[in-house]
């Protein structure tokens, strides 16, 4: 702490503060309060609440915001001011009063002292007697901190001791609240995770509480917002605010708009006809505008002017792309494209067409609504940077990293995707900086819905490296779409919230502080525990993309065994009640992880999906459900055993039950081998030249590969056009005689599949033709249910050994089987 305060004092002096001897005051001594906490009698919110539509500056502001509006329109905008004011008051509350109350409550927990809160006229001739704690900018300015406050960013904070008083202040009320939280952190408080009880908050026990020196701090990111996809517990927003996040916006702060409905402007206009929309497969695509049509440009200009006028206090509008790929086949639209193929999405890039389109109407909007910004997701269909067009300066680019692997830092040589994304991102940032556009990052945690929340998610080293890198490239804000799940992702979440405020930290220092504060005397052993997972993340190959099939492969049995040994060491080292409780919580997650991973392995080895679900998975759910007594979202309730989301833990449980019911419901069944002879066959030679599907052709020289792991892991072919040939032999029981057989893949991802039984091709009826290739969905990851079964008719020979061969083709992402397949008969 002494070192920290020295550094901060130097930083404060660099901001223009006078050089004065460092003062120190005692606030609480042996549990007795020596001070009161003083609030200004009229707070910042009180002043805002006193404003009305009759104030001249309200009309002046509306005239600046709408310089071409008629007087009647300006009058109508001004008339809506009370609605805006009252909404802001209700949304934000009085943050100076909250700051005082939070300080008093925490000081009580730290020392046992009841520190009184009192109001004081900030304009009074004298300040209250020292020692005292002064809350807010008005008091800080009277103590000659005004010059420093004026240099702070809007959420910046100041902690300063002067004249026997402790000043906790920001430029505005939100910064003052953050100053209180920062001071409590300096006393040793940590809000590690939301909790109903105090299990998520570390409160040190101090007989004496003091303050000294001067501390100033500004956030790395203006946006530090994290919203929970499927809701959150009531304690979550409080946790985020205490850690200086701003999911709850401060008074009059804007949200950065970014959505997924680009065609809304046409659909709402009443002016549309077929020429206003794109063409896909020869048909009108009502979700994609015809970006080459000047009529559409005018519709969009009118739409956004109308949107800003409908709520005259808004600063951002969304111009984001649709989630669906924007393939407009109109020749005049294609002319606008760079004809660059986006390997992440497996389609041509639409970036240049979009940027051309937006530039056609934004200036018209800005003529009537100057200063507005337009949030645009750099997302799925416009990941590649513009090659022909350019970034408009009024854009607020929100980079959503669907194109990167969640398990490697950007630029990591193990991941071709992340190398390419780094190049793209730096190109985007160069263009945005030159244009003066705003830039934000929009993370997914876990990215792409790719983590099973009953298992520990060891992404904190990746987050720690990526967030610092993105900030160094010049991003001005950071938003995360995540999950309020505090079992699997607790250290990930802690890493994110700490780097939101100060992205210049070394992620390893954050983990070290986390371990020492959360686990106390067991901290060193727990640091070793987390290091086991960090080492694994530093050595893994490319595993997952926008899928969930391979999470358990990240943390194989040997890694989990090493982690358990560290936990045993931590359990032995934990002597205090607090440390024992925290290590026990970590043990719960490790046990849950082991049960879920062991259940997947059991199913892979035996094919007994029902037992894997009802015995192994069930134990994991029991642990997590018990932890909900501490916090409702230890795992988000929607992800639990009854969950209907296929890629969540409950989805795994239920799909395993479905697999078992299908297998047990057949008249006869046999599980296919776990290991198949496998070869990369992108060039289509295994079956055309080498005839490997023929049982008479030996495949003994081919390598064995686990059918429960997609072959991309072996060949490192993610996001490459690829094909894999696999072959096995199985003795088919006599019970199959006289029955119609089929091959059942509980989980298979493929763009196209060929199957051979004893060297003969399985034929597929596509309605208007029949051939030996099954053709599947182009964008398979929109549906995470990958069950497939293919009719084998009477091709099997019961009572004998049969040869089964498959060829799986993919266009991008991963492909292959990831559960043990069966032969079924009825």
C-alpha positions in Angstrom: 0.0 0.0 0.0 2.8 2.4 0.8 4.3 1.9 -2.6 1.0 2.4 -4.3 0.3 5.7 -2.5 3.8 7.0 -3.4 3.2 6.3 -7.1 -0.3 7.8 -7.0 1.0 11.0 -5.2 3.5 11.5 -8.0 0.7 11.0 -10.6 -1.4 13.6 -8.8 1.4 16.1 -8.8 1.7 15.6 -12.6 -1.9 16.7 -12.9 -1.1 20.1 -11.6 -1.5 19.8 -7.8 0.7 21.8 -5.6 3.5 20.0 -3.9 2.7 19.7 -0.2 3.8 17.4 2.6 1.8 14.2 2.7 -0.8 14.4 5.4 -2.2 11.5 7.4 -5.3 11.4 9.5 -6.9 8.7 11.7 -10.6 8.1 11.1 -11.3 5.3 13.4 -9.3 4.2 16.5 -9.8 1.0 18.4 -13.3 0.7 16.9 -14.3 4.3 17.9 -15.2 6.8 15.1 -13.2 10.0 15.2 -15.0 11.6 12.2 -18.4 12.1 10.6 -19.2 11.6 6.9 -20.4 14.9 5.4 -22.6 15.2 2.4 -23.5 18.5 0.7 -27.0 19.6 1.8 -27.9 19.9 -1.9 -26.5 17.0 -3.9 -25.8 16.8 -7.6 -29.1 14.9 -8.1 -31.0 17.5 -6.1 -29.8 20.2 -8.5 -30.7 18.1 -11.5 -34.2 17.4 -10.1 -34.7 21.1 -9.7 -34.3 21.8 -13.5 -37.4 22.2 -15.6 -38.6 22.7 -19.2 -38.8 26.4 -18.4 -35.1 26.8 -18.0 -33.6 28.7 -21.0 -30.7 26.2 -21.3 -33.1 23.4 -22.1 -34.5 25.1 -25.1 -31.0 26.3 -26.1 -29.7 22.7 -26.0 -32.6 21.5 -28.1 -31.9 24.2 -30.7 -28.2 23.0 -30.9 -29.3 19.4 -31.2 -31.8 20.1 -34.0 -30.7 23.3 -35.8 -33.1 22.8 -38.7 -36.2 22.0 -36.6 -39.2 24.3 -36.6 -40.1 26.2 -33.5 -43.1 24.0 -33.1 -40.8 20.9 -33.0 -38.4 22.6 -30.6 -41.3 23.4 -28.3 -42.5 19.7 -28.4 -38.9 18.5 -27.6 -38.7 20.9 -24.7 -42.0 19.7 -23.4 -40.6 16.2 -23.1 -37.8 17.3 -20.7 -39.7 16.4 -17.5 -40.1 12.9 -18.8 -36.3 12.7 -19.5 -35.4 14.2 -16.2 -37.7 12.0 -14.1 -36.5 8.9 -15.9 -32.9 9.7 -15.2 -33.7 10.4 -11.6 -35.4 7.0 -11.2 -32.7 5.2 -13.1 -29.7 6.6 -11.4 -30.7 7.6 -7.9 -28.6 9.8 -5.7 -25.1 8.5 -6.0 -23.5 10.9 -3.5 -25.9 9.7 -0.8 -25.2 6.1 -1.9 -21.5 6.8 -1.6 -21.9 8.0 2.0 -24.0 5.1 2.9 -21.7 2.5 1.3 -18.8 4.0 3.1 -20.5 4.0 6.5 -21.8 0.4 6.0 -18.3 -0.9 5.1 -16.5 1.0 7.8 -18.9 -0.7 10.3 -18.0 -4.1 8.9 -14.3 -3.3 8.9 -13.9 -1.8 12.4 -17.2 -2.1 14.2 -17.5 1.7 14.3 -20.8 3.5 13.6 -19.7 6.5 11.6 -22.5 9.2 11.4 -23.6 10.7 8.1 -24.5 14.4 8.2 -25.4 17.1 5.7 -23.4 20.3 5.5 -24.0 23.4 3.4 -21.2 23.4 0.9 -21.4 27.2 0.7 -21.1 27.7 4.5 -18.4 30.0 5.7 -16.6 27.2 7.5 -16.1 23.6 6.7 -17.0 21.1 9.4 -14.4 20.6 12.1 -11.5 18.2 11.3 -11.0 15.3 11.2 -13.9 14.6 8.8 -14.7 12.7 5.6 -16.1 15.0 2.9 -18.1 13.5 0.1 -18.4 15.2 -3.3 -16.8 17.7 -5.7 -18.2 20.8 -4.0 -16.2 20.1 -0.9 -13.1 19.0 -2.9 -13.1 22.3 -4.8 -13.2 24.3 -1.6 -10.1 22.4 -0.5 -8.3 23.5 -3.7 -8.6 20.2 -5.5 -10.5 21.9 -8.3 -7.6 22.0 -10.8 -7.1 18.3 -10.4 -10.8 17.5 -10.7 -11.0 19.5 -14.0 -8.3 17.3 -15.5 -10.1 14.0 -14.6 -12.2 12.2 -17.1 -15.9 12.1 -16.3 -15.7 9.0 -14.2 -12.3 9.8 -12.7 -11.8 9.9 -9.0 -9.8 11.7 -6.3 -8.9 10.6 -2.8 -7.0 13.3 -0.9 -6.2 14.3 2.6 -5.9 18.0 3.2 -6.4 20.2 6.4 -7.2 17.1 8.5 -10.1 16.0 6.2 -10.4 13.1 3.8 -11.9 14.2 0.5 -13.6 11.5 -1.7 -14.6 13.0 -5.0 -15.0 12.8 -8.7 -15.8 15.4 -11.4 -19.4 14.2 -10.9 -21.4 12.1 -8.5 -20.5 8.8 -10.2 -16.8 9.5 -9.8 -17.4 10.3 -6.1 -19.0 6.9 -5.7 -16.1 5.3 -7.3 -13.7 7.2 -5.0 -15.5 5.6 -2.1 -15.1 2.2 -3.6 -11.4 2.8 -4.4 -10.7 3.9 -0.9 -12.4 0.8 0.5 -10.3 -1.3 -1.8 -7.2 0.4 -0.5 -8.3 -0.6 3.0 -8.3 -4.2 1.7 -12.0 -4.7 0.8 -12.6 -7.0 -2.3 -16.0 -7.7 -3.9 -14.9 -10.9 -5.6 -18.3 -12.1 -6.6 -22.0 -11.4 -6.0 -23.5 -13.2 -3.0 -26.5 -13.2 -0.8 -24.3 -13.6 2.2 -20.8 -12.2 2.6 -19.1 -15.2 1.0 -18.3 -13.1 -2.1 -16.8 -10.1 -0.3 -13.6 -10.0 1.7 -13.8 -7.5 4.6 -10.5 -7.0 6.6 -10.7 -6.5 10.3 -9.0 -3.2 11.3 -8.9 -1.6 14.7 -7.5 1.6 13.1 -8.6 3.2 9.9 -6.6 6.0 8.4 -5.9 7.9 5.2 -3.0 9.7 3.8 -1.6 11.3 0.7 -3.4 12.0 -2.6 -4.7 9.5 -5.1 -6.2 10.1 -8.5 -7.3 7.5 -11.1 -9.0 7.5 -14.5 -10.6 4.5 -16.2 -9.1 2.9 -19.2 -12.5 2.5 -20.8 -15.4 4.9 -20.9 -17.8 1.9 -21.4 -17.3 -0.8 -18.7 -20.6 -2.5 -19.2 -21.4 -6.2 -18.8 -24.9 -7.5 -19.4 -26.1 -11.0 -18.7 -27.6 -12.9 -21.6 -30.2 -14.8 -19.6 -30.7 -12.4 -16.7 -28.8 -12.0 -13.5 -29.3 -12.1 -9.7 -30.2 -8.9 -7.8 -26.7 -8.8 -6.3 -25.0 -8.7 -9.7 -25.4 -5.0 -10.6 -24.3 -4.0 -7.1 -21.1 -6.1 -7.5 -20.5 -4.5 -10.9 -20.9 -0.9 -9.6 -18.6 -1.6 -6.6 -15.9 -2.7 -9.0 -16.4 0.5 -10.9 -18.2 -0.9 -13.8 -21.1 1.0 -15.5 -23.7 -1.5 -16.6 -25.8 0.9 -14.5 -25.2 4.2 -16.4 -24.5 7.4 -14.5 -26.8 10.4 -14.7 -27.4 11.4 -18.4 -25.0 8.9 -19.8 -25.9 7.3 -23.1 -26.0 3.7 -24.1 -24.0 2.7 -27.2 -26.7 1.4 -29.6 -25.9 -1.7 -31.6 -28.5 -4.1 -32.8 -29.2 -6.7 -35.5 -32.1 -5.3 -37.5 -30.7 -3.4 -40.5 -33.9 -3.7 -42.6 -36.2 -2.2 -39.9 -36.0 1.3 -41.6 -37.6 -0.1 -44.8 -40.1 -2.3 -43.0 -41.3 0.6 -40.9 -41.4 3.2 -43.7 -44.5 2.1 -45.6 -42.7 3.0 -48.8 -41.1 -0.3 -49.6 -41.3 -2.2 -52.8 -39.3 -5.1 -54.3 -36.6 -2.7 -55.5 -35.8 -1.8 -51.8 -34.7 -5.3 -50.8 -31.9 -7.6 -51.7 -32.2 -10.8 -53.7 -31.1 -14.2 -52.4 -31.5 -17.4 -54.5 -33.6 -15.5 -57.0 -36.1 -14.3 -54.4 -36.7 -11.0 -52.5 -34.9 -11.1 -49.1 -37.0 -9.0 -46.8 -34.2 -8.8 -44.2 -31.6 -7.2 -46.4 -31.9 -3.7 -47.9 -30.9 -3.1 -51.5 -27.9 -0.9 -50.7 -27.4 0.3 -54.2 -30.8 1.9 -54.5 -30.9 5.7 -53.9 -34.5 5.4 -52.8 -33.4 3.2 -49.9 -30.8 5.8 -48.9 -33.5 8.4 -48.6 -35.7 6.1 -46.6 -32.9 5.5 -44.1 -32.1 9.2 -43.8 -35.7 10.0 -43.0 -35.9 7.0 -40.6 -32.9 8.0 -38.5 -33.9 11.7 -38.4 -37.4 10.5 -37.2 -35.8 8.2 -34.6 -33.8 11.0 -33.1 -36.8 13.3 -33.1 -39.0 10.7 -31.5 -36.7 10.8 -28.4 -34.8 14.1 -28.7 -32.5 13.2 -25.8 -30.9 10.2 -27.5 -27.4 10.3 -28.8 -26.9 7.0 -30.5 -28.8 5.0 -33.1 -28.0 1.5 -34.3 -27.1 0.9 -37.9 -25.9 -2.7 -37.3 -26.1 -5.5 -39.7 -28.4 -8.5 -39.6 -27.3 -11.7 -38.0 -28.0 -13.5 -41.3 -25.4 -13.2 -44.0 -26.0 -10.4 -46.3 -25.7 -12.1 -49.7 -27.5 -9.7 -52.1 -27.3 -11.2 -55.6 -28.3 -8.0 -57.4 -25.5 -7.1 -59.9 -25.5 -3.5 -58.9 -25.0 -4.5 -55.2 -22.3 -7.0 -56.0 -20.4 -4.2 -57.7 -20.0 -2.5 -54.3 -18.3 -5.6 -52.7 -14.5 -6.1 -52.5 -15.1 -9.8 -53.6 -13.0 -10.8 -50.6 -13.9 -14.2 -49.0 -14.4 -14.1 -45.3 -13.0 -17.4 -44.0 -14.5 -17.0 -40.6 -18.1 -16.9 -41.9 -17.5 -19.0 -45.1 -19.0 -16.3 -47.4 -18.1 -13.2 -49.3 -17.5 -10.1 -47.1 -20.2 -7.5 -47.1 -18.2 -4.8 -45.4 -17.6 -2.5 -48.4 -21.2 -2.7 -49.5 -22.4 -1.8 -46.0 -19.9 1.1 -45.6 -20.8 2.5 -49.0 -24.5 2.3 -48.0 -24.1 4.0 -44.6 -22.1 6.8 -46.1 -24.9 7.6 -48.5 -27.3 8.8 -45.8 -25.4 9.5 -42.6 -24.4 13.1 -43.6 -28.1 13.9 -44.4 -29.0 12.7 -40.9 -26.2 14.8 -39.3 -27.3 17.9 -41.1 -30.5 17.8 -39.0 -29.2 16.0 -36.0 -25.5 17.1 -35.5 -23.3 15.3 -33.1 -25.1 12.0 -33.1 -23.3 8.7 -33.4 -24.3 5.5 -35.1 -23.4 2.2 -33.4 -22.4 -0.6 -35.8 -21.4 -4.1 -34.9 -18.3 -5.3 -36.7 -19.8 -8.7 -36.6 -20.4 -11.9 -38.5 -21.1 -10.5 -42.0 -18.7 -7.5 -41.9 -15.6 -8.8 -40.1 -13.2 -7.9 -42.8 -12.1 -4.2 -42.8 -13.2 -2.0 -45.7 -10.9 -2.3 -48.7 -12.6 0.2 -51.0 -14.9 2.3 -48.9 -14.0 4.0 -45.7 -15.2 4.4 -42.0 -17.5 7.3 -41.5 -16.4 9.6 -38.6 -19.9 9.5 -37.0 -19.7 5.7 -36.6 -19.3 4.0 -33.2 -17.6 0.7 -34.2 -18.4 -2.1 -31.8 -16.1 -5.0 -32.5 -17.7 -8.4 -31.7 -15.1 -11.1 -32.1 -17.1 -14.0 -33.6 -14.1 -14.6 -35.8 -11.5 -15.5 -33.2 -10.8 -18.6 -31.1 -11.7 -18.0 -27.4 -8.8 -20.0 -26.2 -5.8 -18.1 -27.6 -4.7 -14.5 -27.3 -5.1 -12.4 -30.5 -2.1 -13.0 -32.7 -1.1 -16.3 -31.1 0.7 -18.4 -33.7 -1.2 -21.6 -32.6 -4.3 -20.1 -34.1 -4.4 -19.0 -37.7 -7.7 -17.3 -37.0 -6.3 -15.1 -34.3 -3.3 -14.2 -36.4 -5.7 -13.1 -39.2 -8.0 -11.3 -36.7 -5.1 -9.3 -35.3 -4.3 -8.1 -38.8 -7.9 -7.2 -39.5 -8.4 -5.5 -36.1 -5.3 -3.3 -36.5 -6.5 -2.3 -40.0 -9.9 -1.4 -38.6 -8.4 0.6 -35.8 -6.1 2.5 -38.1 -9.0 3.5 -40.4 -11.2 4.4 -37.4 -8.6 6.5 -35.7 -7.9 8.4 -39.0 -11.6 9.1 -39.4 -12.2 10.0 -35.7 -14.7 7.3 -35.2 -15.5 5.9 -31.7 -14.3 2.3 -31.1 -15.6 -0.2 -28.6 -15.1 -3.9 -28.0 -18.0 -6.2 -27.5 -16.8 -9.5 -25.9 -18.6 -12.7 -25.4 -17.9 -14.5 -22.1 -17.8 -17.4 -22.7 -17.3 -16.5 -26.4 -19.7 -18.0 -28.9 -21.6 -19.9 -26.2 -18.7 -22.3 -26.1 -18.3 -23.1 -22.4 -20.1 -25.7 -20.3 -20.8 -23.8 -17.0 -20.6 -26.9 -14.8 -16.8 -26.9 -15.5 -14.1 -24.4 -14.6 -13.5 -22.1 -17.5 -9.7 -21.2 -17.6 -9.9 -18.2 -19.9 -8.5 -15.6 -17.5 -5.0 -15.6 -19.1 -6.6 -15.0 -22.5 -8.8 -12.3 -21.3 -5.9 -10.7 -19.5 -3.8 -10.6 -22.6 -6.5 -9.6 -25.0 -8.0 -6.8 -23.0 -4.7 -5.1 -22.6 -3.9 -5.5 -26.2 -7.2 -4.1 -27.4 -6.8 -1.1 -25.1 -3.3 -0.5 -26.3 -4.7 -0.3 -29.9 -6.9 2.6 -28.8 -10.3 1.2 -27.9 -12.3 3.7 -25.9 -14.8 1.3 -24.3 -15.5 -2.3 -23.5 -18.8 -4.2 -23.2 -19.3 -7.9 -22.5 -22.2 -10.1 -23.2 -21.8 -12.8 -20.6 -23.4 -15.2 -18.2 -24.1 -14.5 -14.6 -22.5 -17.8 -13.7 -20.1 -17.6 -10.7 -18.9 -21.2 -10.6 -17.3 -21.8 -13.9 -16.2 -18.2 -14.7 -15.5 -16.5 -11.4 -11.8 -15.7 -12.1 -12.7 -14.8 -15.7 -15.2 -12.3 -14.5 -12.8 -10.8 -11.9 -10.2 -10.4 -14.7 -12.6 -8.6 -16.9 -14.0 -6.1 -14.3 -10.4 -5.3 -13.1 -9.2 -4.6 -16.6 -12.3 -2.5 -17.5 -11.0 0.2 -15.1 -7.2 -0.3 -15.5 -6.3 -2.2 -18.7 -2.6 -1.5 -18.2 -2.3 -4.2 -15.4 -0.4 -7.4 -15.9 -3.0 -10.2 -15.7 -0.7 -12.2 -13.5 -0.7 -9.5 -10.8 -4.5 -9.6 -10.8 -4.5 -13.3 -10.2 -1.9 -12.9 -7.5 -4.0 -10.3 -5.7 -7.1 -12.4 -6.1 -5.4 -15.4 -4.5 -3.8 -13.6 -1.6 -7.0 -11.6 -0.7 -9.6 -14.3 -1.3 -7.7 -17.3 0.1 -5.4 -15.6 2.6 -3.0 -18.1 4.1 -4.0 -20.6 1.4 -3.3 -18.1 -1.3 0.0 -19.5 -2.5 -1.4 -23.0 -2.9 -4.4 -21.6 -4.8 -2.0 -19.6 -7.0 -0.4 -22.9 -7.9 -3.9 -24.3 -8.5 -4.8 -21.7 -11.1 -1.3 -22.0 -12.6 -2.1 -25.6 -13.5 -4.9 -24.4 -15.8 -2.8 -21.5 -17.1 -0.1 -23.9 -18.2 -2.7 -26.0 -20.0 -4.1 -23.0 -21.8 -0.6 -22.1 -23.0 -0.1 -25.5 -24.6 -3.4 -26.5 -26.1 -4.0 -26.8 -29.9 -7.0 -25.3 -31.6 -10.1 -26.9 -30.1 -13.3 -24.9 -30.3 -14.9 -22.2 -32.4 -18.6 -21.4 -32.2 -19.3 -24.9 -30.8 -19.4 -26.6 -27.4 -18.4 -30.2 -28.2 -14.8 -30.0 -26.9 -14.7 -28.1 -23.6 -13.8 -31.2 -21.6 -10.7 -31.7 -23.8 -9.3 -28.4 -22.5 -9.0 -29.9 -19.1 -8.0 -33.5 -19.5 -7.7 -36.0 -16.6 -4.0 -35.3 -15.9 -4.6 -31.6 -15.7 -7.5 -32.1 -13.3 -5.4 -34.5 -11.2 -2.7 -31.9 -10.8 -5.3 -29.2 -9.9 -6.7 -31.5 -7.2 -3.3 -31.9 -5.6 -3.0 -28.1 -5.3 -6.4 -28.0 -3.8 -5.4 -30.6 -1.2 -2.4 -28.4 -0.4 -4.6 -25.3 -0.1 -7.0 -27.2 2.2 -4.2 -28.1 4.5 -2.9 -24.5 4.5 -6.3 -22.9 5.2 -6.5 -22.2 8.9 -9.0 -19.3 9.2 -12.7 -19.7 8.7 -12.7 -17.4 5.7 -9.9 -19.2 3.9 -11.4 -22.6 4.6 -14.8 -21.4 3.3 -13.2 -20.0 0.1 -11.1 -23.1 -0.6 -14.2 -25.2 -0.1 -16.0 -23.2 -2.7 -13.1 -23.8 -5.1 -13.3 -27.5 -4.3 -17.0 -27.5 -5.2 -16.2 -26.3 -8.6 -13.4 -28.7 -9.1 -15.6 -31.6 -8.1 -18.4 -30.4 -10.4 -15.8 -30.2 -13.2 -14.6 -33.7 -12.5 -18.1 -35.2 -12.5 -19.1 -33.5 -15.7 -15.8 -34.4 -17.5 -15.8 -37.9 -16.2 -19.4 -38.3 -17.3 -18.5 -37.3 -20.9 -15.6 -39.7 -20.8 -17.8 -42.5 -19.5 -20.3 -42.0 -22.3 -17.4 -41.9 -24.8 -16.0 -45.2 -23.5 -19.2 -47.1 -23.0 -22.0 -45.4 -24.9 -24.1 -45.5 -21.8 -25.5 -42.0 -22.1 -28.2 -42.5 -19.5 -25.8 -43.4 -16.8 -23.5 -40.6 -17.7 -26.3 -38.1 -17.3 -28.2 -39.5 -14.3 -25.1 -40.4 -12.2 -22.1 -38.3 -13.3 -23.9 -35.2 -14.5 -26.4 -35.4 -11.6 -23.6 -35.1 -9.0 -22.4 -32.0 -10.8 -25.9 -30.4 -10.7 -26.3 -31.3 -7.0 -23.1 -29.4 -6.2 -24.1 -26.3 -8.2 -27.7 -26.3 -7.0 -26.5 -26.4 -3.4 -24.2 -23.4 -4.1 -27.3 -21.4 -5.1 -27.9 -20.8 -1.4 -24.9 -18.4 -1.6 -26.0 -16.8 -4.9 -28.8 -17.5 -7.2 -26.6 -17.6 -10.3 -23.7 -19.7 -9.2 -24.8 -21.3 -12.4 -27.6 -19.4 -14.2 -30.8 -21.3 -13.4 -31.7 -21.5 -17.0 -28.6 -23.6 -17.6 -29.5 -26.2 -15.0 -30.7 -29.8 -15.3 -34.1 -28.8 -16.6 -32.5 -26.3 -19.1 -33.8 -26.2 -22.6 -30.7 -24.6 -24.1 -28.9 -27.3 -26.1 -25.3 -26.0 -25.5 -25.8 -25.5 -21.8 -25.1 -28.1 -19.0 -28.8 -28.9 -18.9 -28.8 -29.3 -22.6 -26.1 -31.9 -22.3 -28.0 -33.8 -19.6 -31.2 -33.8 -21.7 -29.5 -34.7 -25.0 -27.8 -37.7 -23.3 -31.2 -38.8 -22.1 -32.5 -38.4 -25.7 -29.6 -40.4 -27.1 -30.3 -43.2 -24.6 -34.0 -43.3 -25.3 -33.4 -43.6 -29.1 -30.8 -46.4 -28.7 -32.8 -48.3 -26.1 -35.9 -47.9 -28.2 -34.4 -49.8 -31.1 -35.1 -53.5 -31.5 -31.4 -54.2 -31.9 -28.3 -52.0 -31.4 -24.5 -52.2 -31.5 -22.1 -49.5 -30.6 -19.4 -48.7 -33.2 -15.8 -48.6 -32.2 -14.3 -45.6 -30.5 -11.2 -45.5 -32.7 -11.4 -45.3 -36.5 -8.7 -45.3 -39.1 -8.6 -41.7 -40.2 -7.0 -39.6 -43.0 -7.3 -36.0 -44.2 -9.0 -36.3 -47.5 -9.7 -32.7 -48.7 -8.4 -33.6 -52.2 -11.0 -36.4 -52.5 -8.4 -39.1 -53.2 -9.0 -41.7 -50.4 -12.2 -42.8 -52.1 -11.6 -41.9 -55.8 -8.0 -43.0 -56.2 -7.1 -45.2 -53.3 -10.5 -46.9 -52.8 -10.1 -47.0 -49.0 -13.9 -47.6 -48.6 -13.3 -51.1 -50.1 -12.8 -53.7 -47.3 -10.2 -55.4 -49.5 -8.0 -52.3 -49.4 -5.9 -52.3 -46.3 -6.0 -49.2 -44.0 -3.6 -50.6 -41.4 -1.1 -47.8 -42.1 -3.7 -45.1 -41.4 -3.7 -43.6 -37.9 -6.3 -44.4 -35.3 -8.5 -41.4 -34.2 -11.1 -41.1 -31.5 -14.5 -40.8 -33.1 -15.6 -38.6 -30.1 -13.2 -35.9 -31.2 -13.6 -34.0 -34.4 -10.6 -34.6 -36.8 -9.9 -30.9 -37.0 -8.1 -31.3 -33.7 -5.8 -33.8 -35.3 -5.2 -31.9 -38.6 -5.7 -28.3 -37.3 -8.1 -27.5 -40.1 -10.5 -25.2 -38.5 -11.9 -22.6 -40.9 -10.4 -24.4 -43.8 -12.3 -26.3 -46.5 -11.6 -29.8 -45.5 -12.7 -33.5 -45.7 -11.9 -36.5 -43.5 -12.2 -40.2 -44.4 -12.7 -42.6 -41.5 -13.2 -46.4 -41.4 -13.9 -49.0 -38.8 -15.0 -52.7 -38.5 -17.7 -54.0 -36.3 -19.3 -57.4 -35.8 -23.1 -57.0 -36.3 -25.2 -59.2 -34.0 -27.5 -61.8 -35.4 -30.4 -59.9 -33.9 -30.1 -57.5 -36.9 -31.3 -60.3 -39.2 -34.5 -59.4 -41.0 -34.6 -55.9 -39.7 -34.1 -52.5 -41.3 -30.8 -51.0 -40.1 -29.6 -47.4 -39.8 -26.5 -45.7 -38.5 -27.1 -43.2 -35.7 -24.8 -40.3 -35.0 -25.8 -38.7 -31.7 -23.6 -35.8 -32.7 -22.1 -35.1 -36.1 -21.3 -31.8 -37.8 -20.9 -31.8 -41.6 -21.7 -30.0 -44.7 -21.8 -33.2 -46.7 -21.5 -36.9 -45.8 -20.8 -40.1 -47.7 -21.2 -43.5 -46.1 -20.1 -47.0 -47.3 -21.1 -50.3 -45.9 -18.9 -53.2 -46.9 -17.6 -51.0 -49.8 -21.1 -50.1 -51.2 -22.4 -46.6 -51.2 -25.4 -45.5 -49.2 -27.7 -43.6 -51.5 -29.7 -40.5 -50.5 -33.0 -39.3 -51.9 -33.0 -35.5 -52.3 -36.5 -35.4 -53.9 -35.6 -34.5 -57.4 -32.5 -36.6 -57.6 -30.7 -39.5 -55.8 -27.0 -39.7 -55.2 -24.4 -41.0 -52.8 -23.8 -37.7 -51.0 -25.9 -36.4 -48.1 -25.9 -32.6 -48.1 -26.5 -30.8 -44.9 -27.1 -27.3 -43.7 -24.6 -24.6 -44.8 -24.4 -22.9 -41.5 -24.7 -25.7 -39.0 -23.9 -23.8 -35.9 -27.3 -22.1 -35.9 -28.7 -25.4 -34.6 -26.7 -27.2 -31.8 -28.7 -30.4 -32.1 -26.5 -32.5 -34.3 -28.3 -35.8 -34.2 -28.3 -37.6 -37.6 -29.4 -41.0 -38.6 -29.0 -42.6 -42.1 -30.9 -45.5 -43.5 -28.7 -48.5 -44.3 -31.7 -50.7 -45.5 -30.3 -54.3 -45.8 -26.7 -53.4 -46.5 -25.4 -54.9 -43.2 -24.5 -58.6 -42.9 -25.7 -59.8 -39.5 -23.5 -62.3 -37.6 -20.4 -61.1 -39.4 -17.8 -58.4 -39.3 -18.8 -55.4 -41.4 -16.8 -52.4 -42.7 -18.3 -49.0 -42.1 -16.6 -46.0 -43.8 -17.6 -42.3 -43.8 -16.3 -39.2 -45.5 -17.2 -35.9 -43.9 -16.8 -32.7 -45.8 -16.9 -29.2 -44.3 -16.8 -25.7 -45.6 -15.5 -23.9 -42.4 -15.4 -24.2 -38.6 -15.2 -27.8 -37.3 -16.7 -31.0 -38.6 -16.9 -34.6 -37.6 -18.5 -36.9 -35.0 -18.1 -36.0 -31.3 -20.1 -38.8 -29.7 -20.0 -42.6 -30.1 -22.3 -43.6 -33.0 -24.4 -46.8 -33.1 -26.0 -49.2 -35.5 -29.7 -49.5 -34.8 -32.3 -51.8 -36.3 -36.1 -52.1 -36.2 
